[in-house]
Amino acid sequence: MSLWLILIIVGVVMLILGVAVSAAKVLIWIGIALVVISLIMTLVNRGKTRV
């Protein structure tokens, strides 16, 4: 499994846990950050393979 896919899965799980547990608002922001970072890594890797 590639790294960006693992980061997306972890990010989505943290988003779900963050919404389910209202006391853990920090998990929402960590999940969003992981999803954004993984999407950026995906775009960068696709750009490298095309060049």
TORGU-358828 format. One record per atom (N, C-alpha, C): atom name; residue number from 1; x negated, z, y negated; residue in three letters. Coordinates in pm, whole numbers, plus 50000, padded with zeros to 5 digits. Example, Ala and Ser with C-alpha at 12.3 -4.5 7.8 and 13.67 -1.06 7.14 Angstrom:
@vofi=N; tike=1; east=48681; up=50780; north=50569; lumgu=ALA .
@vofi=CA; tike=1; east=48770; up=50780; north=50450; lumgu=ALA .
@vofi=C; tike=1; east=48680; up=50780; north=50330; lumgu=ALA .
@vofi=N; tike=2; east=48715; up=50708; north=50225; lumgu=SER .
@vofi=CA; tike=2; east=48633; up=50714; north=50106; lumgu=SER .
@vofi=C; tike=2; east=48710; up=50787; north=49997; lumgu=SER .
***
This chain:
@vofi=N; tike=1; east=49915; up=50000; north=50118; lumgu=MET .
@vofi=CA; tike=1; east=50000; up=50000; north=50000; lumgu=MET .
@vofi=C; tike=1; east=49911; up=50000; north=49876; lumgu=MET .
@vofi=N; tike=2; east=49950; up=49922; north=49779; lumgu=SER .
@vofi=CA; tike=2; east=49868; up=49915; north=49658; lumgu=SER .
@vofi=C; tike=2; east=49897; up=50034; north=49566; lumgu=SER .
@vofi=N; tike=3; east=49803; up=50058; north=49477; lumgu=LEU .
@vofi=CA; tike=3; east=49810; up=50175; north=49390; lumgu=LEU .
@vofi=C; tike=3; east=49929; up=50170; north=49297; lumgu=LEU .
@vofi=N; tike=4; east=49960; up=50052; north=49240; lumgu=TRP .
@vofi=CA; tike=4; east=50070; up=50045; north=49144; lumgu=TRP .
@vofi=C; tike=4; east=50204; up=50073; north=49210; lumgu=TRP .
@vofi=N; tike=5; east=50219; up=50034; north=49337; lumgu=LEU .
@vofi=CA; tike=5; east=50344; up=50061; north=49408; lumgu=LEU .
@vofi=C; tike=5; east=50361; up=50210; north=49434; lumgu=LEU .
@vofi=N; tike=6; east=50252; up=50276; north=49470; lumgu=ILE .
@vofi=CA; tike=6; east=50255; up=50421; north=49491; lumgu=ILE .
@vofi=C; tike=6; east=50290; up=50492; north=49362; lumgu=ILE .
@vofi=N; tike=7; east=50232; up=50448; north=49250; lumgu=LEU .
@vofi=CA; tike=7; east=50261; up=50511; north=49121; lumgu=LEU .
@vofi=C; tike=7; east=50407; up=50491; north=49081; lumgu=LEU .
@vofi=N; tike=8; east=50462; up=50374; north=49108; lumgu=ILE .
@vofi=CA; tike=8; east=50604; up=50350; north=49077; lumgu=ILE .
@vofi=C; tike=8; east=50693; up=50442; north=49160; lumgu=ILE .
@vofi=N; tike=9; east=50663; up=50455; north=49288; lumgu=ILE .
@vofi=CA; tike=9; east=50744; up=50540; north=49376; lumgu=ILE .
@vofi=C; tike=9; east=50736; up=50685; north=49331; lumgu=ILE .
@vofi=N; tike=10; east=50616; up=50733; north=49301; lumgu=VAL .
@vofi=CA; tike=10; east=50599; up=50870; north=49254; lumgu=VAL .
@vofi=C; tike=10; east=50671; up=50891; north=49122; lumgu=VAL .
@vofi=N; tike=11; east=50662; up=50794; north=49033; lumgu=GLY .
@vofi=CA; tike=11; east=50730; up=50805; north=48904; lumgu=GLY .
@vofi=C; tike=11; east=50881; up=50813; north=48918; lumgu=GLY .
@vofi=N; tike=12; east=50937; up=50732; north=49004; lumgu=VAL .
@vofi=CA; tike=12; east=51082; up=50733; north=49025; lumgu=VAL .
@vofi=C; tike=12; east=51126; up=50865; north=49088; lumgu=VAL .
@vofi=N; tike=13; east=51049; up=50914; north=49185; lumgu=VAL .
@vofi=CA; tike=13; east=51083; up=51043; north=49248; lumgu=VAL .
@vofi=C; tike=13; east=51078; up=51155; north=49145; lumgu=VAL .
@vofi=N; tike=14; east=50976; up=51154; north=49059; lumgu=MET .
@vofi=CA; tike=14; east=50967; up=51258; north=48957; lumgu=MET .
@vofi=C; tike=14; east=51082; up=51247; north=48856; lumgu=MET .
@vofi=N; tike=15; east=51123; up=51124; north=48825; lumgu=LEU .
@vofi=CA; tike=15; east=51239; up=51108; north=48736; lumgu=LEU .
@vofi=C; tike=15; east=51365; up=51167; north=48799; lumgu=LEU .
@vofi=N; tike=16; east=51386; up=51140; north=48926; lumgu=ILE .
@vofi=CA; tike=16; east=51505; up=51192; north=48995; lumgu=ILE .
@vofi=C; tike=16; east=51500; up=51345; north=49001; lumgu=ILE .
@vofi=N; tike=17; east=51383; up=51400; north=49035; lumgu=LEU .
@vofi=CA; tike=17; east=51371; up=51546; north=49040; lumgu=LEU .
@vofi=C; tike=17; east=51387; up=51608; north=48901; lumgu=LEU .
@vofi=N; tike=18; east=51336; up=51541; north=48801; lumgu=GLY .
@vofi=CA; tike=18; east=51348; up=51592; north=48664; lumgu=GLY .
@vofi=C; tike=18; east=51492; up=51596; north=48616; lumgu=GLY .
@vofi=N; tike=19; east=51570; up=51497; north=48655; lumgu=VAL .
@vofi=CA; tike=19; east=51712; up=51496; north=48616; lumgu=VAL .
@vofi=C; tike=19; east=51789; up=51600; north=48697; lumgu=VAL .
@vofi=N; tike=20; east=51754; up=51615; north=48825; lumgu=ALA .
@vofi=CA; tike=20; east=51826; up=51707; north=48912; lumgu=ALA .
@vofi=C; tike=20; east=51800; up=51853; north=48872; lumgu=ALA .
@vofi=N; tike=21; east=51679; up=51883; north=48830; lumgu=VAL .
@vofi=CA; tike=21; east=51643; up=52020; north=48792; lumgu=VAL .
@vofi=C; tike=21; east=51631; up=52024; north=48641; lumgu=VAL .
@vofi=N; tike=22; east=51731; up=52081; north=48577; lumgu=SER .
@vofi=CA; tike=22; east=51734; up=52078; north=48431; lumgu=SER .
@vofi=C; tike=22; east=51623; up=52161; north=48368; lumgu=SER .
@vofi=N; tike=23; east=51569; up=52257; north=48441; lumgu=ALA .
@vofi=CA; tike=23; east=51461; up=52340; north=48386; lumgu=ALA .
@vofi=C; tike=23; east=51328; up=52266; north=48386; lumgu=ALA .
@vofi=N; tike=24; east=51318; up=52157; north=48460; lumgu=ALA .
@vofi=CA; tike=24; east=51192; up=52085; north=48473; lumgu=ALA .
@vofi=C; tike=24; east=51194; up=51957; north=48389; lumgu=ALA .
@vofi=N; tike=25; east=51213; up=51970; north=48259; lumgu=LYS .
@vofi=CA; tike=25; east=51218; up=51855; north=48169; lumgu=LYS .
@vofi=C; tike=25; east=51083; up=51784; north=48162; lumgu=LYS .
@vofi=N; tike=26; east=50976; up=51854; north=48191; lumgu=VAL .
@vofi=CA; tike=26; east=50842; up=51794; north=48187; lumgu=VAL .
@vofi=C; tike=26; east=50829; up=51686; north=48293; lumgu=VAL .
@vofi=N; tike=27; east=50896; up=51702; north=48406; lumgu=LEU .
@vofi=CA; tike=27; east=50889; up=51603; north=48513; lumgu=LEU .
@vofi=C; tike=27; east=50945; up=51468; north=48468; lumgu=LEU .
@vofi=N; tike=28; east=51042; up=51470; north=48381; lumgu=ILE .
@vofi=CA; tike=28; east=51099; up=51345; north=48329; lumgu=ILE .
@vofi=C; tike=28; east=50991; up=51268; north=48254; lumgu=ILE .
@vofi=N; tike=29; east=50918; up=51337; north=48167; lumgu=TRP .
@vofi=CA; tike=29; east=50816; up=51270; north=48087; lumgu=TRP .
@vofi=C; tike=29; east=50699; up=51226; north=48174; lumgu=TRP .
@vofi=N; tike=30; east=50661; up=51304; north=48274; lumgu=ILE .
@vofi=CA; tike=30; east=50554; up=51263; north=48365; lumgu=ILE .
@vofi=C; tike=30; east=50597; up=51140; north=48444; lumgu=ILE .
@vofi=N; tike=31; east=50719; up=51139; north=48489; lumgu=GLY .
@vofi=CA; tike=31; east=50771; up=51023; north=48563; lumgu=GLY .
@vofi=C; tike=31; east=50775; up=50898; north=48479; lumgu=GLY .
@vofi=N; tike=32; east=50820; up=50911; north=48354; lumgu=ILE .
@vofi=CA; tike=32; east=50823; up=50796; north=48263; lumgu=ILE .
@vofi=C; tike=32; east=50682; up=50746; north=48238; lumgu=ILE .
@vofi=N; tike=33; east=50588; up=50837; north=48216; lumgu=ALA .
@vofi=CA; tike=33; east=50450; up=50798; north=48190; lumgu=ALA .
@vofi=C; tike=33; east=50392; up=50725; north=48311; lumgu=ALA .
@vofi=N; tike=34; east=50418; up=50773; north=48432; lumgu=LEU .
@vofi=CA; tike=34; east=50366; up=50707; north=48552; lumgu=LEU .
@vofi=C; tike=34; east=50426; up=50568; north=48570; lumgu=LEU .
@vofi=N; tike=35; east=50553; up=50554; north=48543; lumgu=VAL .
@vofi=CA; tike=35; east=50617; up=50422; north=48556; lumgu=VAL .
@vofi=C; tike=35; east=50557; up=50325; north=48454; lumgu=VAL .
@vofi=N; tike=36; east=50540; up=50370; north=48331; lumgu=VAL .
@vofi=CA; tike=36; east=50484; up=50283; north=48227; lumgu=VAL .
@vofi=C; tike=36; east=50340; up=50244; north=48262; lumgu=VAL .
@vofi=N; tike=37; east=50260; up=50340; north=48305; lumgu=ILE .
@vofi=CA; tike=37; east=50120; up=50311; north=48342; lumgu=ILE .
@vofi=C; tike=37; east=50114; up=50213; north=48458; lumgu=ILE .
@vofi=N; tike=38; east=50200; up=50231; north=48557; lumgu=SER .
@vofi=CA; tike=38; east=50198; up=50141; north=48672; lumgu=SER .
@vofi=C; tike=38; east=50242; up=50000; north=48633; lumgu=SER .
@vofi=N; tike=39; east=50338; up=49989; north=48542; lumgu=LEU .
@vofi=CA; tike=39; east=50380; up=49856; north=48496; lumgu=LEU .
@vofi=C; tike=39; east=50268; up=49788; north=48418; lumgu=LEU .
@vofi=N; tike=40; east=50197; up=49862; north=48335; lumgu=ILE .
@vofi=CA; tike=40; east=50085; up=49806; north=48261; lumgu=ILE .
@vofi=C; tike=40; east=49976; up=49760; north=48358; lumgu=ILE .
@vofi=N; tike=41; east=49948; up=49841; north=48460; lumgu=MET .
@vofi=CA; tike=41; east=49846; up=49803; north=48559; lumgu=MET .
@vofi=C; tike=41; east=49888; up=49676; north=48633; lumgu=MET .
@vofi=N; tike=42; east=50016; up=49662; north=48662; lumgu=THR .
@vofi=CA; tike=42; east=50066; up=49543; north=48729; lumgu=THR .
@vofi=C; tike=42; east=50045; up=49420; north=48643; lumgu=THR .
@vofi=N; tike=43; east=50079; up=49430; north=48515; lumgu=LEU .
@vofi=CA; tike=43; east=50063; up=49316; north=48425; lumgu=LEU .
@vofi=C; tike=43; east=49916; up=49280; north=48408; lumgu=LEU .
@vofi=N; tike=44; east=49830; up=49379; north=48398; lumgu=VAL .
@vofi=CA; tike=44; east=49686; up=49352; north=48384; lumgu=VAL .
@vofi=C; tike=44; east=49632; up=49284; north=48509; lumgu=VAL .
@vofi=N; tike=45; east=49672; up=49331; north=48626; lumgu=ASN .
@vofi=CA; tike=45; east=49624; up=49272; north=48750; lumgu=ASN .
@vofi=C; tike=45; east=49675; up=49129; north=48767; lumgu=ASN .
@vofi=N; tike=46; east=49798; up=49102; north=48727; lumgu=ARG .
@vofi=CA; tike=46; east=49849; up=48966; north=48735; lumgu=ARG .
@vofi=C; tike=46; east=49776; up=48874; north=48639; lumgu=ARG .
@vofi=N; tike=47; east=49742; up=48927; north=48523; lumgu=GLY .
@vofi=CA; tike=47; east=49667; up=48847; north=48426; lumgu=GLY .
@vofi=C; tike=47; east=49528; up=48813; north=48476; lumgu=GLY .
@vofi=N; tike=48; east=49465; up=48905; north=48547; lumgu=LYS .
@vofi=CA; tike=48; east=49331; up=48880; north=48601; lumgu=LYS .
@vofi=C; tike=48; east=49334; up=48777; north=48713; lumgu=LYS .
@vofi=N; tike=49; east=49438; up=48779; north=48795; lumgu=THR .
@vofi=CA; tike=49; east=49443; up=48686; north=48906; lumgu=THR .
@vofi=C; tike=49; east=49472; up=48542; north=48860; lumgu=THR .
@vofi=N; tike=50; east=49538; up=48527; north=48748; lumgu=ARG .
@vofi=CA; tike=50; east=49570; up=48393; north=48697; lumgu=ARG .
@vofi=C; tike=50; east=49452; up=48330; north=48626; lumgu=ARG .
@vofi=N; tike=51; east=49363; up=48409; north=48573; lumgu=VAL .
@vofi=CA; tike=51; east=49251; up=48355; north=48496; lumgu=VAL .
@vofi=C; tike=51; east=49141; up=48308; north=48588; lumgu=VAL .
***
